[in-house]
Amino acid sequence: VSLAYAYETKDDLCLVLTLMNGGDLKFHLYNLIPGGFEEKRVQFYAAEITLALQHLHKEHIIYRDLKPENILLDDYGHVRISDLGLAVELRDNEPIKGRVGTVGYMGESVLKLFYCRMRYYCKTQLCEQSEAVME
């Protein structure tokens, strides 16, 4: 989702974002499509999500809260990833510290490492993507 405009009031910073009239993927999964999406649509969404994550990775950004409610649809059915509040910049291939995100969508290795108080690398992004696609 793109930032269209930003302005500041006395008390607030206001961000105007791209309007995503299609709603989020969770709404479509549970309210509009009984029985889930057809396979072609799942492949299309998975491909677009993969491209978005690849773009972020090229910029050394790791998105850490991938789930259906953070995937928005535009008027044409294309996806955009929203809510980058938990994203982190990867520096010089250093491990990432801390566990953030939604437990049901975290990669298994992130959960295991959290309980051992260890660090993880961005390879776990694929696990999160798989969890979101499987839903």
Secondary structure by P-SEA (a helix, b strand, c coil): cccccccccccbbbbbccccccccccccccccccccccaaaaaaaaaaaaaaaaaaaaaccccccccccccccccccbbbbcccccbbbbcccccccccccccccccaaaaaaaaacccccccaaaaaaaaaaac
